[in-house]
Amino acid sequence: MVFLMEHFEADPKNPDDVFVNVGVGEDLSIKELAELIGEVVGYKGKIKWDSSMPDGTPQKLLDVSRMTKMGWKAKTPLKEGVHAAYNWYLENA
């Protein structure tokens, strides 16, 4: 991401701390994400869930505070971004 290349500086006291989360800062469950993707791609089938296999951590919210502190904010809502990525795939795959 160009923004990070222009604005990110690693902490010299902690050179291993180079991970930066990028996201919109909104919580979304795996189920909600799967349903959103299904809607975007026109999937009409049923999504089956195996309740014996929990999907990990209860919250999937990324901490985007590092990006926010650098002055970045997502301009594209998730659904719009999924649409754009899918359309790109259809045109280029």
C-alpha positions as a Markdown table, in Angstrom:
| # | Residue | x | y | z |
|---|---|---|---|---|
| 1 | Met | 0.0 | 0.0 | 0.0 |
| 2 | Val | 1.5 | 3.3 | -1.1 |
| 3 | Phe | 0.2 | 5.2 | 2.0 |
| 4 | Leu | 2.2 | 2.9 | 4.3 |
| 5 | Met | 5.3 | 3.2 | 2.1 |
| 6 | Glu | 5.1 | 7.0 | 2.4 |
| 7 | His | 4.1 | 7.2 | 6.1 |
| 8 | Phe | 5.2 | 4.1 | 8.1 |
| 9 | Glu | 8.3 | 4.2 | 10.2 |
| 10 | Ala | 9.2 | 1.2 | 12.4 |
| 11 | Asp | 9.9 | 1.9 | 16.1 |
| 12 | Pro | 13.7 | 1.6 | 16.4 |
| 13 | Lys | 13.1 | 0.4 | 20.0 |
| 14 | Asn | 10.9 | -2.5 | 18.7 |
| 15 | Pro | 12.0 | -3.4 | 15.2 |
| 16 | Asp | 9.9 | -6.6 | 15.2 |
| 17 | Asp | 6.7 | -4.5 | 15.6 |
| 18 | Val | 6.1 | -4.0 | 11.8 |
| 19 | Phe | 2.6 | -5.3 | 11.5 |
| 20 | Val | -0.1 | -2.8 | 10.6 |
| 21 | Asn | -3.8 | -3.8 | 10.3 |
| 22 | Val | -5.7 | -2.3 | 7.4 |
| 23 | Gly | -9.5 | -2.3 | 7.5 |
| 24 | Val | -12.6 | -0.1 | 8.0 |
| 25 | Gly | -12.6 | -0.6 | 11.8 |
| 26 | Glu | -16.0 | -2.3 | 11.9 |
| 27 | Asp | -16.8 | -5.7 | 13.4 |
| 28 | Leu | -18.1 | -8.4 | 11.0 |
| 29 | Ser | -18.7 | -12.0 | 11.8 |
| 30 | Ile | -17.5 | -14.8 | 9.5 |
| 31 | Lys | -21.2 | -15.6 | 8.7 |
| 32 | Glu | -21.9 | -12.0 | 7.8 |
| 33 | Leu | -18.9 | -11.9 | 5.5 |
| 34 | Ala | -19.8 | -15.2 | 3.8 |
| 35 | Glu | -23.3 | -13.9 | 3.2 |
| 36 | Leu | -22.0 | -10.6 | 1.9 |
| 37 | Ile | -19.7 | -12.4 | -0.6 |
| 38 | Gly | -22.5 | -14.7 | -1.6 |
| 39 | Glu | -24.8 | -11.8 | -2.3 |
| 40 | Val | -22.1 | -10.0 | -4.4 |
| 41 | Val | -21.3 | -13.0 | -6.5 |
| 42 | Gly | -24.9 | -14.0 | -6.9 |
| 43 | Tyr | -24.6 | -17.3 | -5.0 |
| 44 | Lys | -28.1 | -18.8 | -4.6 |
| 45 | Gly | -27.1 | -21.9 | -2.7 |
| 46 | Lys | -27.3 | -22.6 | 1.0 |
| 47 | Ile | -24.3 | -21.9 | 3.2 |
| 48 | Lys | -23.8 | -24.8 | 5.7 |
| 49 | Trp | -22.3 | -24.3 | 9.1 |
| 50 | Asp | -20.7 | -27.0 | 11.2 |
| 51 | Ser | -21.6 | -26.0 | 14.7 |
| 52 | Ser | -19.1 | -28.6 | 16.1 |
| 53 | Met | -16.3 | -26.4 | 14.6 |
| 54 | Pro | -16.4 | -23.0 | 16.2 |
| 55 | Asp | -14.9 | -20.2 | 14.0 |
| 56 | Gly | -12.3 | -19.1 | 16.5 |
| 57 | Thr | -12.2 | -15.8 | 18.2 |
| 58 | Pro | -15.6 | -14.3 | 18.9 |
| 59 | Gln | -14.6 | -10.9 | 17.5 |
| 60 | Lys | -12.9 | -10.4 | 14.2 |
| 61 | Leu | -12.4 | -6.6 | 14.5 |
| 62 | Leu | -9.0 | -5.4 | 13.4 |
| 63 | Asp | -7.3 | -2.7 | 15.4 |
| 64 | Val | -6.7 | 0.0 | 12.8 |
| 65 | Ser | -5.5 | 2.6 | 15.3 |
| 66 | Arg | -2.0 | 2.7 | 13.8 |
| 67 | Met | -3.3 | 3.5 | 10.4 |
| 68 | Thr | -5.7 | 6.1 | 11.9 |
| 69 | Lys | -2.8 | 7.8 | 13.8 |
| 70 | Met | -0.9 | 8.1 | 10.5 |
| 71 | Gly | -3.9 | 9.9 | 9.0 |
| 72 | Trp | -5.4 | 7.1 | 6.9 |
| 73 | Lys | -9.1 | 6.2 | 6.8 |
| 74 | Ala | -10.8 | 3.7 | 4.6 |
| 75 | Lys | -12.7 | 5.4 | 1.7 |
| 76 | Thr | -14.4 | 2.3 | 0.3 |
| 77 | Pro | -17.0 | 0.4 | 2.3 |
| 78 | Leu | -16.5 | -3.3 | 2.5 |
| 79 | Lys | -19.4 | -4.3 | 0.2 |
| 80 | Glu | -18.3 | -1.8 | -2.4 |
| 81 | Gly | -14.7 | -3.2 | -2.2 |
| 82 | Val | -15.9 | -6.8 | -2.5 |
| 83 | His | -17.9 | -5.8 | -5.6 |
| 84 | Ala | -14.9 | -4.1 | -7.1 |
| 85 | Ala | -12.6 | -7.0 | -6.4 |
| 86 | Tyr | -15.1 | -9.5 | -7.9 |
| 87 | Asn | -15.6 | -7.3 | -11.0 |
| 88 | Trp | -11.9 | -7.1 | -11.4 |
| 89 | Tyr | -11.6 | -10.9 | -11.2 |
| 90 | Leu | -14.3 | -11.4 | -13.7 |
| 91 | Glu | -12.6 | -9.0 | -16.2 |
| 92 | Asn | -9.1 | -10.3 | -15.6 |
| 93 | Ala | -9.2 | -13.9 | -14.7 |
